């Protein structure tokens, strides 16, 4: 294995570590740790809207940490650019929440990522949520259908609306 191949393997390990920190810091209510997973102007988005910049990401995370979520992200596949300074990819995710009647699924889907290497550290420049939809009715807002999850989902969507901007 030559030096370039070794560097790519190290980059892949560092990207996996970043993806793990993203989930674990948010679930542990480590807001600063989660925000530090993003570039200074990093974006967390859905559709045409995004929470942009570390200050707004921090405000969003403060509300997100109150819902008792667990993020289980798997199957990450990211392609590192030839220059080694950016990567694009996708990872599947499942988010659960604790409710008085047990654990419930808040969402399933995935994250579509643009990662950047900044000062030798991989960071999220852009992370877009892609929600899994009903095959026969993609407009159904699945989380709002479960009474144990609906209020939690509404809290997150309200926070996302408050701190996001139209791009």
N, C-alpha and C positions, 0 to 999 in steps of 0.2 A: 504494500500500500504506500503510495507516494504522499508527499506533504499536502497536496491539494485534496486528496481523498480523505486524509486524516482530518483536515480542517472541516470538510463537509460533514463527517461523522460527528465531530464536536458541535458544529452548528445544529445538527438535527437533535442532539441530546439537549442542547441549550433551549431549543424551541419547545421540546417536550416539557422541559422544566418550567418554562414560561407559562405554557398552557395549564400545567398543574397548579402553579402559584395563583393563576387567575381564579381558579375554582376554590382552592383551599383558603386563600386570604379572605375572599368574600364570605365564605361559609363560616370562617372563624371570627368574623366581624372586624377583621384587620383592614380597615378602610384605607389607611395610608399604603399598606402593602399592595392592595388591589389597584389603587390609583397609580402606583409606581410600575405597574405592568404596562402602562400606556406611555406613548410618547407625549411630549408637552401638549401637543395639539391633537392627541389621539381622539378617536371617535368610536362611540358605541351606538349602533343604529339599527333601525328596522324600517324597511321601505324607503321613503324619501325623507325621513327625519333621523337626527342623531344628536346625542349628547356629546358635545365637543369641548375638549380642553379639560385639564386636570381639576380645575375648580368646580366645574359643573359635574364632572364624573364623581367627585367627592360628595357633592350634595345628593346626587342620585344614589350613591352607595350607602349613604347614611340612612336613607329610607329602606333600601333593599335589605340591609342587614337586620331590619326589624321583623322580617317575615318568617324567619326560621327555615330558610331554604338550604338544600343540599344540591350541589351541581355535580353531575356525573358525566364527564365528557370523555369520549372515547373515539377510536378509529381516526386519529388525526393523520391527514396526508397533506404535507406542505412541500411545495416546490421552491427551492432556493434559486434565486436568480444567478446567472453566470458570474456576475461581479461579487456575489456573496454578501450584498448589502440589503437585500430585501427577499421576502418570501411570500407566496400566496398559497392559500389552502383552505381546507374545510375539515371540521371535526363534528361528529354527532354529539348531541347532548340531551340529557334528561335532567329535569329539575323537579325535585320533590319538596313538599312542605309538610310541616307537622301541623295537624289540626286536632281539635278535641276528640274526634272520632277516628284518629289514626293518621297515618302518612298517606298523602295524596300526590298524584302527579300534577305539577303546575304546568309543565310544558315539555314537549319533545320536539326535536328538530335538530338544528345545528348552527354552527358559527362559520361564516365565510370571512376569512382573515386576510389582511395585508399587514405583514410584519416588517419592521425595519431594524437594522443593526445600527445602534447609536452608541458611540464610544465603547465599542466592543460588546455591547449588551443587546440582546434581542428584545424588542418591545412591540406592543400592539399599536399600529398606526390607525387601523380601521378594523372593527369587528362588527359584522352585521349578523343579526339573528335571522334565521330562516325557520319559521314555525311549521311544524308538520300540520297538514290540513286534512280534512276528510276528503277522500278521493271523489265521492259523489256530490259533495257540497263544500267546496273550498272556502266559502265565505263564512262558514260557521266559526264563531269564536269559541273554540273547544273549552278553554279554562272557565269561561263564564257559565258553562252548562252544569258544572258541579257546584252545588250550593256551599260545600265546604271550602271550595277554592275561589269562588267568584269574588268575594270581598278582598282576598289577598291579591288576586290578579288585578282588580280595580285599583288597589293601592299602588301597585307597580306601574300600571298604565298611566295613572294620574301623575305620578312622579316623573315618568318618562316624558309625558306631555309638557309638564312644567319646566323641565330642564333641557329639553331638546329643541332643536331648531330645524326648520325646513331647509333642505340643501338644494 
